[in-house]
Amino acid sequence: MSFPPQTELLHNRILTVLSFPLMERLQELSIMFERCTARQIQEIYPMIVHSIFGINGNALGWGLRTTTIENGPHYFNALHQFFGVTGPFMNICHRLLNETTKFAIDISLLPVNGNGESKFVNMLNNQSSAFYSDLINIDPFQRQANTLSLNAFDFYILHFVLYALQPLHCINPIAMQVHNERTKTVYLLLVTEYLDNFLPLHPDVLIQPANFCNTVKAPQPLPTPLLQPQRKPRYLRIPTNYGNGNIGTSGSGGGNTSPQSGGSAARALSWRSESVVHFFIDIWLRYDIEAERHLPSSDFVRGVRVLIKQIHFFANGVHLDHGSLCLLRKVSLTMVKARIYAFLCSLIERWPLDCSLVVVLELWLSYIQPWRYTIAAANHRVGGINYEPPILPSFDNFIMENIIVYTHIFMLLLPRFERLDYTVYRNAHMLFRLSKTFAQQDLGDRLQRFEQVGSTFGFDSPQRQIKLISNSPNSNVSWISLGGSQSPKLFSREMHAQIENFLFIISMARNTVLREIGTIRNEIAKRQRSEGFIKNLLSKLMAAPSQEELTLKEISRIPELLRQGINSFCNIFNVDPGNLSMHESLPPEPPSPQEQTEQFSFFDMSDSLDTSKLTPSKMALNASKIRATVDPALLPLQSNEIRPLTHLLHFVSENINAKFGSSIESCYSREDFCGKVARQLLCAPMTEQWFDRKCGNTSICEKQLPPRVCLRPLASIPVLFTIVCSLILGHWVWGAPTMGLMGLCFMFLIYVLLQALIS
């Protein structure tokens, strides 16, 4: 197919622009959006969207899921400004809504799992959702959906949602690094902004952008079983030309639909919210985690948490909204409830036991606490007040309907929490978050009461829940059973014994941390006594905290977190704390001879090393004790060092050591007072160790370093700041900066001589 000259020129121009660097690309596209007509933008719009999200090209696209404020502040701000709700691209999406041309998406291009199936595609083929009735084009021969006809806004939002399902953390090392940290990417920021805009908390908030054609999309009947609005609902009617299968017709947003008086004016702004709700929930919560080869990224799970929180905000404002969004507010939480249980179960069963488990925990805790996402709670958080919202009786219905999400998910997480190492701060904090959630107010009593009531009616059975939700507007639900209809209860005798054993493990971990804290404190005190008062004072003023002090600062917070978690669970499940052998403080005990023989090390060169006795905790302890044994002068540059000066001083030190090495070594080994002074000024001899992997085998290489001169400390900013202060003081007091420098050198000499005397 050959394009007309003008169209071909436009295609060549957009291909050239899309190959530009990111900043120049955004600038050129903004200019093109202003100068081109709507008809011209329609020709290039799909190409731009495909380039943004890496369709048929680079999977990273424009880097929305890899760009953070830390690794690229300029790119981060530029992308956020370009794709924001009032940015140039969103304005173009709404500008194209005035036209009748639709954009087609082939069903075969939608993502599928490892088995070649997709829950979302199956839902489209089964036609189980009325929302997609005017978006689907049915193949008359195969009787299956083959394409989706979408307006410009839906076309962009659908690609935006699908972009989160790409396993970028398994494809690109940049994405892997970003998703292993709790940083916010541009994509996650846009998710938050889009959901907050199109699913507003306050009913009187105007959805942006507001200046676009209001006859874009035809009305869609929302499912309303058992949810009758207070006033007559204003539905959008399905267009009469539905089913013709032509992409170029009005379809979901044709101009042939005549606007309805009164109701259609209000509904004109609500169809975007319907699209956002359906696309985000239907695609994200239908993600088939069990059948997928790769786990979703932690960034995706954090995005789902943002969705859950905003759905709670959106649904909790239903009593204040009597407009066009009232009905959507009522059914949005029901749509989430129909899928969240299976989604969480699949996620928990496959998620690794590392620090990223906290994103799954926070997702679950956000869903089971809807009282935290109300207008009152939001107003208190804006004021900066530490506010604990009350669990009002109006939330009892939510707790009853989602009782298995509280109880069964807790029982599913408990075996995984038993395997965590609670001597690590992040794991201890996860336990604290879990205990704090279930200990708030009378939530535990309500769960116990509702679990007993639910057992009478079958509310606590996943199989019973299937029957209940099958009568809801979203009946296409797949649940995961936990062992048949007679599943265990959270507040049963069996679970009480398991909880008691779990708390015993935590108390033992707490005692271990207390002993470790005592040991570290004794080591720090012993080192400080050996160094003397003056050196300790100068170290506190000028040197950075040692690794032991940083470790002590981190683990000193763990015992209190574990204590609060143990007390909370004891109160919830009526466990006697006296059975847990928990002590407030324990003195460090010296290891017995048998324990000393069991302190295995990876660097033990003896032939009697039995690695079968290495437990995971001992392996972690050995790994934590591995330290770099290289020359301190060759360590990487620190943040408080000046690079050029460090290189210069290292060059000078190497020349001095090469020229006067024998004299330095003989002076260091002297037994008189001069030798003591030399040992205060020179670096002590040491054995350098490193791994050699050149031959395919990992072996430890060693090198003996003699006493040597190291001038690198003079390149640190604190030392230079002290020298500058001495120069300024000498200028003010004696009128000569060199006098201040000489005074500083004299004080340093006195300090060295005193250290030599007491050494």
N, C-alpha and C positions, 0 to 999 in steps of 0.2 A: 504494500500500500504506500503510495507516494503522497506526501503532504503538500499542500499549497505552499508557495514560496514563503509567505509571511508566517505560516504555522511552522514550517520547517526551520525558519530562522529563529523563531521563538524557542523551539525545542533545542536547537544548538546552543542558544544563549543560556538556557537554564542548566544544561549539562555542564557548560563551562563554569557557571556560578557555583554549582554544587561541588565542583572539584577544587574550589578555593579553600584556603585555610578558614577555620571556623569564624573568627572575628570578622574577616572580610566577607565571608559568605552571608553572615547575618546582616551586615550593612547593605550589601548589594540586594538581598531579598527584600529588605525594608523599602529600598528605593523602587524596586520593581512592583511591589504591592501598591505603591502610591501612583505609579505612572500607568500601569496596565489596566485595561478594562476588565470587568467581571468575566466576560467571555474568554479573554486571553488567559486569565488566571485559571479558569476551569480546565483549559488544555494541559496546564503544567501542574495542577494541584496534586493529582495522584503521584506524580514523580517526586514531588517535594516530600509528601508524607512517607513514601517508601524509602527515601533517602534518610529521613529523620530516624526511622526505626530499623534501618538496616535490612529492608526487604530485598531479597535477591542480590545481596551484596555484603558489605562488612556488617557482621552481627552487632557490633557496638553502635552502629548508626552515628549519631552526633554526640554520643557519649553522655547521654542524660543519666545513665545509671553508673557512671564511673567518675563523674566530675563532682568534686566536693569543694567546700569553701577552703579546705586545708591544702588540697593538691592543685587547685587552680582558681583563685578568687576572681580573676578577671573573667574567665570563661563561665564560672558559676553565675556571676551577676548578669552577664550578657544573655545567657540562656534563660535565666529566670525572667528577665525583662522581656525577652522575645516571646516566650510561651505562656506568660502570665495571663490571667483572666481578662485583663485590659491591654494585653500586649498586641503587637502587630499580627501575629499569626491567628490568635483567637478572633481578632476583628475581621480577618480575611475569611475565616470559617463562617462567620455570621453574615458577611457581605455576600457570600455565594448562596446563602439561603434564599435570596430573592429570585434565583433562577430555578428552572424546573428540571434541569439535568441532574441525574443522580450518578453516583459512583458505585461500581459493582465490585464485590469481593467474591472470588470463587471459593466455594465451600472447601474444596480440596486444599486450599492454601492455609486453612485454619490449623493450628497446631494439634497434633495427635500424640498419644503416648507411645510407649515401646511396642504395644500390641497393635498399633495402627488404628486405634479407636479414640474417640473424643466424646466425653459426656456432653459437651456443649453441642457438638454436631448431632448427637443422638437426640438431644432435646429438640433441635430444629426439625429433624426428620419426623419425630413423633408429634410435632405441632402441639406440644403440651403447654405452651405459653402463648396467650393471646397477644402479648406485646409484639411478637415477631410476625404476626399474621400478614401485615402489609409490607414487611421487609423481605420476605422469602419469595424467591422465584422457583416454582416447582417444575421439575422436568416431567413433561406429560407422559413420557415413555417409561421412565424408571420410577415414577411416583415418589421422587425424593427431591429435596432441596438441592439446587445446584449453584445458586448465587444469592447474594444479599444485595439489595438495592438501597443505598444509604445516601442521605443528604450529606453536605460537607461536614457538619458538626458531628454527626454520628460516625462518619467515615474516620475522622480524626480520633474521636474518643475510643472507638473500637480498637484501632491500631495502638493507641496509647495503653489500653488495658492489656492487650495481648503482649505488648513489649515486656511486661513484668514476668512473663512465663519463660522467657528465653534463659537458658542456664548459662549466663555469661560467666559466672564464677567458675565454671568448668571449661570454658573456652579461652578466656583471656586472663593472663596473670594480673593485669591491672584491676579487673573486676574482682578477682579473688582477694586481692589485698584490701580493697575498699569494703567488701562485704564481710570481712572478718573483723572489722572495727565498727564501733557504734558512732559512725559519722553519718551525716545526712547528705545524701546526693541531691542533685537538682531534680531528679525524677521523684524522689520521696517528698520534696518540698512542693512540687507541682501537684502530686496526689493530694496532699493536705489542702492546698489552695483550691483545687477544683471541687473537692468534696465539701469544703466549707462554703464555697460560693453557690453551688447548685443544690446543696442539701442544707439550707440555712437553719441555724438554731432558732432565731427569732423570726416569727411569721411576717413581720413588717419589713424585713430586709429585702432590698431590691436586688434581684439576681443580675449580675453583670455578664456581658454587656447588654444593655437594655434597648439600644436603638437599632433594631433590626425588624424585618418584615414579620408580622404576627400571623401570617397565613401559611406557615411552612409545613406543619405536620397535621395530619388528620387525627381526630380523637381516637383513643384506644380504650376499650372497656377494661378496667382493672378488676381483678377478682375480688369479690366482697362477701364471701361467706361469713356469717356471724359478725360482720362488721358493718353496721348500718350507720351512715353519717347522720349528723343531727339535722342537716337540711338536705334538700334534694340535690344529689350529685350531678355535676355538669360534665357529662361524658363527651369525649370526642368520638364522632361516628367514623366507622370504617369506610373508606372511599368506595364508591360504586364500581370503580374500574379495577378493584383488586382482583388478582388472579390472571391478568393478561400476560404477566411474565415479561413485559418490556421494560428495559432499564431506562429508557429515555422518557417514559411516561411519568405522570405525577407521582405515582407510587405513594411513598410515605409522606411526601411533602409537596404534592403537586399544586399547581395554581388553579386546578379545576374545582377544588373544594371551596365552597362559598363559606365565608366566616359566619358563625352563628352570633346573633346579637346577644350582648350581655355575657353569657357563659363563655363563648369562644375567646373573648378578649382577655379574660382571666386565664383560661387554659392555654393561651398562646405562649405564656411564659413557663408553663409547667411541664411541657413535653421534654424539655432538656433535662429536667430533674428525673423524669421517668427513664430517659435513655441512660443517664449516669447510674441510676440505681440498678437497672437490669443488666447493663454491661458489666459493671464491677462485681455484682453478686453472682450472676450466672456464670461468668468466666472464671473469676478467682476462686470462688468456693466450690466450683466443679473441677478444680485441678485434681487430676487423678494421681495422687502422691504414691499410692501403692504400685501402680503399673508403670510409673515413670522410672527411667533408668537413673536419672540424677535427681537428687533432692533439690527442692527450690532454695533459692538463696535466702539468707537472713534478711536481706533488703526487701524481698517479696513478703516475708512474714511480717515485717514491720509495717509494710504498706497495708496488709490485711488488717493489722491492728488499728491503723488510722481509719480504715473503712468501718470497722466495728464501732469504734468510738463515735464517729460522725453519725452512723445510723442510730445509735442511742440518743445522741443530741437531737437528731431529726425527729425520731419517734416520740421522745419525751415532750416535744412542743406541740403535740396534737391537740391538747386541751385549749390552747390559745389560738389555734389556726382554724378559721372557718372559711378559708378561701379554697383555691384550686388545688393546693398541696395537701389538704386535710386527708383525703383518702389515701394518697401515696404515703403519708406519714404513718398511717395505720397498718398498711400491708408491708412496709419495708422491713420491719423487725421480724414479721412472720416469714418473709423470704429468707432472712438470715437463719432463723431458728430451724428451718427445714433442712439446712445443710451443714451447720456449724459443728454438730456432734461428730459426724463421720469425718469431716475435715480435720478436726482436732485429734481424733483417735489415730488417723493415718499419719499425721504429722508427728505425734509423740512416739509412735512405735518405731519410726525410722530415724528420728533425729539423734545425732551423736551426743554422747555425754561429755560435752566440753562447755566452755563459757558461753557459747552461742545458744545454749538451751534456754537462757533467760528470755530470748525473744519469743519463744513458744510459750513460756510461762506467762509472760506479760500479755500475750494475745488472749490466753484463756482467762486470766484475771480481769482483763478489760471487759470481756463479754459478760461475765457473771456479776459485774458490779454496775448495773445501769443507773443506780442512784448517784453515781459520781459524775454523770454526764447530763445534768439538768441546767436550766437557766440559773437557778439559785447557786448551784455549785460553781458554775462558770463565773458568776459575778464575784463570788468570794475569792476565787483563784486570781482573778484580775486585780483585786485589791491587795494581793500578797499575803493574805491571812491563811494560816495553817488550819484549814477547815476540813472537818470530817463530816460529810453529809449524812443525815439520818436515813435509816432504812424505813421508809414510810410504809404503812399497810398497803398502799396502792401497788407496791412491788411484789406483794405476796403471790399474785397471779403469775408473774414472770418466774418467780422462784419455783412455783409448783409445776408450771409447764416445762421448765428446764431442769428438773430435779436431777436427771441422770447426767446432765452436763456438769453439775456440781459434784455429785457423789462418784459416778463411775469414772470421770476423768481424774478425780483425786486418787481413786484406787489404781488407775492406770499409771499415774505418775509416781506413786509411792515406791514400787520396786526399783524404779530408776533413781529416785532420790536416795535410796538405801545404798546405792553404789557410788555416790559422790564422795569426794574427799573434802571434809568440812574443816580441814586445816588451811584451806584456801579461802581467801576473803570473798571472792565472787560466789562460790558455792554457799558459803554461810549467809550471804546476803539474799540469795535465792530462797533459802529456807526461811529466813526472816520475813520476806515478802509473802510467802505462802501462809505462814502462821498468822501474820498480821491481818491478812484478808479474811480468813475464817474466824478470827477472834474478835472482829469488830462487832460491837453492840451485841445483839442476840441472834446473829446469823446462824451459829451452830445449833441453838435451840430450835430455830425455825426449820433448819434442814432436818433435824431429827424428827420433829413433829410432822413435817410434810412427807418424809420418807415413810413413816408409819401409816399416814393417811393414804399415800400413793400406793403402798403395797396392797391395800384393800381394793383399789380400782385399777391397779396395773400401771400407774403412771411411772413407776420406777423400772419398768421393763422396756428394753429397746424394741422388742417385738410389738408391745402394746403401743409404743410411741409411733411405730410405722402406721398402724391403723388410725391413730388419732390425726396424724399429719396428712394421711392420704385423703382426708376430707378437707384439707386446707387448699388454698389456691395454688400451692406449689406441690403437687403430689409426686413429682418425679424425684424421689428421695431414696438414697441408698444408705442404710444404717449398718454399723458394725456391731455385732453382738458380742457380749462379754461372757458367753457361756450359757446361752439358753435363757428362757423366760424366767427361770428361778435363779437370777443372778444374785451375788452376795450384796449385802447392805452395808453401808458405811458405818452405821452405829450398831453393829452386831458384835457378838462375843469374839468371833474369829478375827474381825478387824481390830477389836480392842487389843487382843494379844499381839497382833502385828504392829500396831501403833506403839505399844509398850516396848517391843523389841527395837523398833526404829528409833525411839527416843533414847534407849540405852546406848545405841551406836553413837548417837549425837553427843551424849554426855561423855562417853569415852573419848571422842574426838576433842571435846572441849578441855578435858583434863590433859590430853596430849599437848594442846596449844598452850595451856598454862605452864606446863613443864618447859616447853620450848621457849616461852617468854622469859622464864626465870633463868634458863641457861644463857640466853643471849644477853640479858642484863648483867649477869656475872662476868661474861666475856668482855663486855664493854667496860665495866668497872675495873676489871683486871688490866685491860689495855691502858685505860686512863691513868691508873696508879703508876704503871711502868713509865709512862711518858712524862709525867710531872705536870705541875700546875700551869707553868708558863706556856708550855707547848699545847696543852689542852685549851687554854684561853685563846691562843692565836689560831688554833684549828677551828674553834667555834666562830671566831670573828671573820676569818679569811677563807678557810677551806670549805668545800662542799661536804654535806653529810656522808658518812661512810655507808657502805652497803649494809652493814649490820644495823645501823641506826634506821635506815630506810625500811629494812625488813621488820624491825621491831615496831616501827610506827604503823605498818600495815597490819601485822597480825595481832597487835594489841587491841584492835577493834573487834576481833572475831569472838572472844569469849562472851562479850555482852550480847552480841547478836544471837549466839547459840543459846544463851540463858533465856532471853526473851522468847525465842522460838520454842524451847522446851516448856516454859511456863504456859505459853498460849495453848499448845497442844494438850498439856495436862489438864487445863481448864475445859477445853472443848470435849475431850474424850474421857474425862474423869479418871485420869491416870495418877497414881500416887507418886509424887516426885521422890519419895524416900527409897523407892525401888530402883532408882536409876544410878546410884553411886556417884552423884554429882557433888563435887567439892568446890568451894569458892577459890581456894589457892592450894597449891601443892609445891613443896620445895623441890628443886631439881635433885634427882637421885643419880649417883654415879652408876654407870652400867656395870653389871656383874660380869665376871670372867666369861661366862657362857654367852652373854649378850655381846661382849666385845668380839668374840670369835665369829658372831653372826653378822657383824657390821661389814657386809660385803662391799666391795668397791669395783668399779669397772677397770681400775688401774692396778688391781692386785695381780702381780706377775707370778704368784706362786701357782703350783700345779694342783693345789688342793681346793681351788675355787669351785664350788658346787652351785651353778646358776639355777638349779631346780628349786633351791630354797629362796630364791629372790621373789618376794611378793611385789605386787604393783606399788605399794606404798614405799618399800625399800628402793625399788627402781627409781621412783620419783625423787626420793631423798638423795640418792646417788647423783641423779641428773642435776638436782638443784645445787649440789656441792661442786660441780665442775666449774673451775675458774680458769681464766686465761693466764698462762704462765709464759708470758712474753716480756720483753724488755719494756718497762713503763715508758721509756722514751719513744717507743714505736707504736704506742696505742693510738687509736683514732683520735682526731681532734675533738676536744670538748667544746661545749657551747660557750664557755667563759675564756676561751683562748683565741688569740689573734693569729690567723693562718700564716701570713708572711713572716711575722716575727718568730713564730714557732719553727718554721723551716730554717730560718737564718740561725737561730740559736742551736738547733740540732746540727747544722753544718759545722758551726764553730766547735761544738762539743766533740764531734767525731774527729775533727782535726787535732784537737788537744789530746784526745785519748790515743790517737794513732802516733803522735809525736812523742808524748811523755807517758806512754802506758806503763813502762817498767818502773819509772819513778813513782807514779801514782800507786802502783801495787805495793811497792816496798814501803811507802809512807803509810799506807792503810794497815799493813801488817805489823807495824811497830807497837811495842807494848808500853811505851812511855806516854807522857801527856800529849805530845804531838800526834801520836797515833790515835788517841782518843778524839782529838779535835778533827783529824782527818776523817774518822768514821762518822762524825756528825755532819760533815759537808759532802762527802762522796756517797755515791750509790753503792750499796753492799753487793758483793758477788752473789750470783744466783744461777740457777739451772733453767735454761729456756727449754720448753717442750712444745711440740706441735705435731700435727698429724700429717703423715706423708701418704698420699694416695696415687702417686705416679705409677706404681707397678700394679695397680688394681687391688692391692691389699692395703688395709689401713694399719699403719704401724706408727709408733710414737718415736719421734726423733728428739734428741737432746743436744744442747750446746751449753758449755760452761762460759759464763760471762764474768770477767774479772772486775775488781773495783774500777769505777770510772766516773768521769765528770758528766753531769747532766744539768744544763742550763735551761731546760724547758720550763720549769716553774716560773721563770722571769717573764714568760710570755702570757701569763694569765692576767685577766683584767683586774682582779683584786690587788695583785702585787703592783701592777702599773698604777692603779688608783692610789695605793699607799705611797708610791714614789712621787707622784704628782702632788699629793697632799704635803709631803715633806718639803718639796720645792717651794710650794706656796707659803708654808709656815716659815721656812727660812727667809723668804723675801719679806714677809711682814715683820718678823721679830728682829732679824739681824741685817736685813737689807740685802742679803746675798742668798740666792736660791741654793747655791752649792753648800752653804752651811747647814741647811736643813737636810740635804742628802747625806752629808757627812755625819750628822747626828743620827740619822736612821741607820747608817752602816755601823756606827759605834754601838747602838742598841742591839743590833743583830749580832755583833761580835761578842758583846757581853752575854747575850743569850746562849750563843754557841759554847762559850767558855764554861758557863754554869752547867750546861748539859753535859759537857765533857767531864766536869768534876764529879757529878753525881752518877755518871754512867757506870 
